[in-house]
Amino acid sequence: MKRNFLLIILLLVIVFSSFAQKDQTGYFPDGTKIPGWFLDKTKVSLDKLGKQMVITNYGAVNDSLKLQTESIQRAIDEASKNGGGVVVIPKGTFLSGALFFKPNTHLYLAEGGKLKGSDNIADYKIMPSRMEGQNLDYFPALVNAYGVDGFTISGKGTLDGNGLKYWEAFWQRRKENKNCTNLEVSRPRLVFVWNCKNVQVQDVKLHNAGFWTSHYYKCSNLKILDLHIYSPHEPVKAPSTDAVDIDACSNVLISGCFMSVNDDAIALKGGKGPWADQDPNNGENTNVLIENCEFGFCHSAVTCGSEAIHNRNILVRNCHVNQAMRVLWLKMRPDTPQKYEFITVENISGQAYSLLYIKPWRQFFDLQGRQDPIRSYSEHITLKNIDLKCEVFFDVDKSDNYQLGDFLFENLTIEAVNNKIEKSLVKGFSLKNVKVNGNMVE
């Protein structure tokens, strides 16, 4: 009898603990419940993607030096023509320029298979695109999907941007003109997905991008699962190789990814300029969950900006950082109206140069003749359950262009060379159980 009673008590403890955990982790920062869609990490299965269009059946050969864009595009077009299917990159290395996936088509990279981007920009024909917070004609990516609902990229293979020549060209241009813009040197992205719903990218390796690694614009219900994203920061730095750029998207899950690039790992974008919030091409990022990721070298693990107008309900949890310059970077553009709100970073461990970085971002500053002052806001920012070694704990500057409010730091254990914190910079700043260099911060 006593044994049964103890078993019942044990079961009740487990049940209530489970409910407590769900209650703690099942909500976005604004208090709304995280939908079940975010908790479902079911992988897409090759045998359920339709007819398998192996590119070697359409003229492609295992040759890393032979351009095979036409053969691979033929497989995509044939799949679309016949009602859909999955284009398979088999074991081997296949060189290609820009590829365009169509409705009901998918990409699968078999283990040992590599789709390698051409390093000749002529193999990427200029077309309508989106870069750096503006719609413009630009070079497409290696893999492109425009309006392809349900698009997937899967498999254990590699998308390799073959970016060395692009990187060298960029740094040569920077020697000639230190103020040159990122768009002055012609470079392709690795993946670009525009205006798509229910997108899933899983398991693949995204390496050596010529420009941004993966860019998702105006997408909804996007899952990025268990990717290995890498571009080097030495001996040749791979400039502007952001791992994941989320641009005016809603309902985004990024889970289980490794990211090490020579720029921001995850950047939340959406538009820039003095009237960016009035441009229908721009938009907000809402409901973004980033969890169980590992960040190697990067300028920041998670960044708002540098082209962003509104980011809301951003939850970063259960991640490890190593060699990140910053954990959370809020880029405040004095030429753009911005609002970053309800952002929570919790359950983080590791090492970074700074934990929180908020300063005016003036790169390519342009008021375009606007005379009235532009005000921006960062509000309801929470850092919670963080164990971090860093150089700078609170890397925040005052500015007349933005207002900071309602910050909460809770359960932080920080080792920092610069341990100063200026609470007066934030209107409504709560600190609970914050320990820096072994001392409690009030």
Steps between C-alpha positions, in 0.01 A plus 500: 500500500777737601691413184195575282452831679862598432461406133192721474687789661791450260268500199329817619838670540598401145167620358508833682866550406408439137219754517730752668763454230244542224366809670851643517610423146173491308446874455639774282640808675173692471319223689325334207520122493743345255289306246556126466641557150826620660533183706470267201847428362399211279743466211385485141554156347650450156250231406212742562625782278380352174690362204877504547671687218866400530699763311735246339196372308471843339856539376687607814833330568722482806742778403581792728638709212224458241211747519177300514230760559297398195489130589396565859240760402364249247435257784318774697290600201413139420387442858279808487357407160397158629323622812796525735785301645834520673824582323774276637868594511674160528843428639759709319566868428290693250579859395211734428385857460162629619223240526129579530262263674135501400173410673489142630876450457757429770876461537669198657876473548611143558776431751828563318319711242609859444335772296780749445437858393680647203751771588424680171236765570387479136330172598256698717284720276374822662127496581250649749625426850537630853821605673587708804145611572406607149340344194726533198642315204787285621671167452299193602629236736626154413167354617190716452131448576249772415144429612561128552273406789609182677857527368757280675875450497612179668763228510847461650684662209651845447420826329841660447515862385860473380541855622877559510522712182206712614659555841834599347327741260315663789811556709685636198218750448514595869871575457413734215207660684454427870144639481382275219159344555432129514317520167791653308668163458288254300436195717225234517328366810479128561123465562221752436135421576241769421128509586464134592289327764575178687871482419734249664878485469659213692823310561705641210832682516509858373864592450720771348231743385606779266265743679217433748468128562122464521243775454126461559280790393127533569466136601267349757518170685872447445698222671880485495611180669841350580707685241878539500572851374861607455706762322854581619629802689862400431736489317275682249194656661175415326329843510126542563432127519210524749386147583124568505332824394133522599343785303135598569397146600253352746504171692863393476667208681880469498607193695805280545726697266874565513597841365847646454537782246686826447197717578179466698376147557126581509392845380142624518442744217206675340587834341697819548471870430309797643166381358566126516194434713276637220646284222284190426813311393619513860354332806535370852637175636265339749501178699858378455624210716874426502601206715758229561754664271877534524674817390866497402682807372253770396455873541187428700295194581173688451470848350208735444600696189683652340194535276198444724189697590310275741596178676254357750483176698855375454590214735856365514552210741719204591799604289879493538730772372872474432704779339195716429579869510157569647209293625222751430559803277232765455610715206327836535505691171454875549365524143227236547194480728543177698326309773654191660267358762437188703838338450614233746838327511512221760691189601824601330853390583848553362730786404459821301662842477183671624164382624277788393597761242280802423647797316412723204571325169606760243634287216374649172300761697252687279207714613395556137406859580272424794508788748289391797674290766469121482434319827552129556431268792631182659258376764428192707846349461570206734830321567445201725690195628832585337847375597755687291862607489547826312714810463209745528181426692278796405622660175233768464521867398257784552342667196237765437371289210372207702337412830568186703234377741383209711814287517523196728824323591435189709720216623819611327845372593752708311879523495598826331810716462274806469225439753338843495126535451329837454143448613405861424513424127185290533160623615375220722794268565458198730790285620430179688779273620764648272854405597799653322852389592358338812322814621126559502385797291218705645 
